[in-house]
Amino acid sequence: MASAAGGGAAGEGEWLKVAELRATVQAQDPHAKELDNLTLRRFLRARDHNVDKAAAMFLKFLQWRREAAPDGFVPEEQVRRELAQDKVCMGGVDRTGRPFLVGFPARHYSANRDMAEFKSFVVYFFDKICARIPRGQEKFLCVVDLKGWGYSNCDIRAYIAAIEIMQNYYPERLGKALMINVPYIFMKAWKMIYPFIDNNTRDKFVFVDNKSLQETLRREIDESQLPEFLGGKTPLIPLKDCVQQPESV
């Protein structure tokens, strides 16, 4: 079992609750012992340190994980069509050392989407970015570039599915989502998505005005790590070109 060290500030009372949570979930599912204390702490924090609620959430996660990734990861072959569209790419790290990914929703077309494959793709890229999180960090940053987004890209069901997977099975992993180049028509879709986002996650979505785009990006990401298409020096890596990493949640 991994050490809890390096996972951010926590008081003795919180670690006691983590121990209580571990005892509760291992009594019901022995596979819980395979997950470290930092993972348990994220579920605990996601449920405001209520051990019973965190236990229910964590046990549901274990069952989901066995179904969503029975081999410990989603194989590339299972999401090949999604990967070919290059709608998610890996970037560098932000100023705090968090890795970030860049999403291009304008490359997603609802008419061509298979929901089962899309959900597997969401698991695939969350696993990829979480595997890149270094020791001492627990979160990642996301840049969502909505340039060119239109009605043919609008897929409310898919967006909600992705958010629910993140909230339910990757709690406390998202540090911030910078929404950039946002067209006015997207806000109509956002009004339908918003009710499905929990209170803690809502605050992490930041809509960046075009006038302050470069200032905001450079405040979060050093120029050496900023993607080339946003005026930086680092090329993006399409998800399909990333080497398969071990399971990470």
N, C-alpha and C positions, 0 to 999 in steps of 0.2 A: 504494500500500500504506500502511495506517495506521501511525502511529508506535507504538512500544512504550511510550512515555511514559505515565505516569498509571495503570499497571496494577498497582501494588503493588510491594513490595520484591522485588528479584531480584538475585542476584550475577552477576558477570561469567561465572562458570562456567555458570550456567543459560542465559544468553543465547547462549553459545557452543553449547550443546546445542540451543537453538532454531534457530540457524543451520544446524547439522548436520541437524536434523529437516527444515527447509525444503528443503535441497539434496536430501535423500533422497526426499521426497514429490513435489517438482516434477519430479524425473527420471522419475517413474512416472505422474504425472498433472499436466499443465500447469495445470489449473484451481486447483491449490493456491496459485498465486501471487495469487489473488484474496482470500485470507484473510490477515489481519494476524498480526503476531508474538504478540499477546496470545492469539489463538485457538490458535495452535500451542503456546504455553506451557501453556494449560489441558490440552491433550491430553498434553503431556509430563508435567505434574504428575500427571495421572490414571493414568499408568503408571510412577510413581515414578522419573521421569527416565531411563527406559530408552528410548533413541531407536528401536530396532528395534520394540519393542512399541507405542510411541506412533505410529510411522509406519504400522504395520498398522491401528491403530485409526483414524487420521486418514483413510487411504485408503478404509477401509470407510465412514466417515462421508460422504466426498465422493460415493461411489456411491449411498449411501442418500438423500442430500439431493436428488440429481438425480431419483430416483424418487418421493420423498415430496413434494417441492415443485418440480416441473419449471419453474414460472414464477418461482421464487425465493420464493414464499410459498404458503400454502394459501388458496384463495379461500373467501370466506364461504359461498358457495352449497354448497360441499362439506361443510360442517359445520353447516348450518342447523338441523337437528333437535337437535344437541347444544347449540348456542348458545341455543336457545329455552328450555332447562331452567334457565338461570342457575345452573349448578352451579359456575362459576368467575367471580369478580368481581375487579376491580382495586381496590387500596387506595392508601394514600399511600406514605410512606417511613418506614423505621425510624430509630432514633437515629444510625445510622452513615451514613444516606443511601441505603441499599439500598431499592429499590422492593419492595412486597410484594403478593401476591395472596392471595385467600381462597377456599378450596375448600369446597363443601358436598356431601359424599358422600351425604347422605340424599336428595338430589335426583336421584341416579343410580339407575336401575332396570335390573338385569341382563336382565330379560325383554324390555325395549324397546331394548336396545343392539345396534347393528351394529358389529362389531369394526373393520372397515376405516374406517368413519366416526369411530369413537372414537379410533383411532390418529391420524387426520388432525387431530382436535380437540386431541389432546395436543400435536402439533407446532404447531398454531395458537396455543394459549395460551402455550407456551414461547417461541415467537417474539415474542409480544406483550410478555411480561414482560421478556425479554432486550433488546428494543428500548428499554425504558424505563430500563435501567441507565445511570446517568450516567458521564461520564468520571471516572476515578479509582476506580471500583468495577467489580467483575466479577461480583458475586453478587446474588441476590435472596433475599427471605425469603418463606416460605409459612406461612399460618395455615390449618390444616385443622380445620374445625368439624364434629364428628361428632354434634352434637345431633340426635336423632331417627333415627339410623342403626339399621337392623334387618336381618333376614334378606333381605327383598326388595331391599335395596340391596347386598347382598354379591355381589361380582363379582371373584373372585380373579384370573381371567385378565386382566381389564381393568386391575386394579391392578398386576399384574406387568408388563404391557405398558407402562404409563406409566412405571414405575420403570426398566425396561430402556431405553426411549427416552431418558430423562433421563441415565442413566449412560453410555450408549454414544455419544450424539450431542450432549449438552449437558453435557459434563464440567466439573466445578469451577464450575458456575453456581449451584447451590443452596447458600445460606449456612446456612440453618436451616429446619426445618419444625416449627412448634409444633402439636402435636396436642391439641386442646382439646375439652371436653365429651365425653370418650371413654366410651361405654357398655361395660360389662363384656363383653358378647357380642362386641364388636369384637376383643378380644384373641385370641379363637379364630381369627379370620381373619388377624390379624397374625402368628400363629405359622406360618401357611402362606406368608405373603409374605416374612417375615424372611430365609429362606435365599437369596432371590434378590437381596438388597441387599448390595452390596460393603462391605467393612470401612470405607472412608472415608466412605461415605454413611450407614451405620448410625448413626454418632455424631451426625449432623445431625438425626435425628428425636428430638424432645423431647416426651415425654408430660407434659402439665401437669395437676397435681392441681387439682380444682375449688376447693379452699380457697386455693390460691395463684394462681388464674387472673389476677385483676386486678393483683396484684403483679408477676407474670411479664410480662404484657402491657405494663404501664407501664415496666418495666425495658427492654423492647425497643423500644417505640413511644411517642412523646410523645402526650399526650392530644389535641393538635391534629391528629394524623395517625391516631389510632386510630379504627376504624369506629364509627359511631353505635350499631350493635346490640351493640357490646361496651363501651359507656359512653363513647365518644369523641365527636369533633365532625366527623368526615369521613364523608360518605355514600359507600357503595360504588358502583362503576361496573360494571354488568353487562358482561361481555365483548363482547356483541353491540353495545354502544353505544360501544366503543372504536374510534377511527379506525385504519384499516389503517396499519401502520408498515412501513418498509423491512425487508428481510431482516436478521436478526441471529441469531447462533448462539453 
